[in-house]
Amino acid sequence: QVQIVESGGGLVQPGGSLRLSCVASPSVACIAVMGWYRQAPGKQLELVATITLGGRINQTGSVKGRFIISRNNDENTVYLQMNRLKPEDTAVYFCNVLKSGITYWGKGTQVTVSS
C-alpha cells in the first residue's frame, strides 16, 4: 500500500506563489507517473500537471507558464511550484501517483488565492 502526503497549501494573494510537495511512502521504486489534480468548489476534478519517471510533462493550458512540476525520484517526491497565482486557481489540490497500474491519491491540500 502506498500512502500519499501533500503539504504546502495555504492562503496567498493574487500574483503570489506557493510550492506544493507530495511524498509517496513507504519508499517505492519506479513510480510511473506523479502529478497534481485540483477541484474547485462546484467544479469537477481537473488535471493540473503530471510528470513521468522519464521527465515527460503534461499540463493543463491554464497553468502553462505559471506552474512548474518537478520530481525527485530518489525521494519519491513531486513538487508543484505555483507562480502568478490567480483567484481561479483556488481549489483543493490532490497528489496522484501511478505505480504498477494502480492509482493512489492524497487527501488534498487547500489553496486559496484571495486579497
Salt bridges, closest charged atoms under 4 A:
GLU46 OE2 - ARG38 NE 2.62
ASP89 OD1 - ARG38 NH1 2.99
ASP89 OD2 - ARG66 NH1 2.73
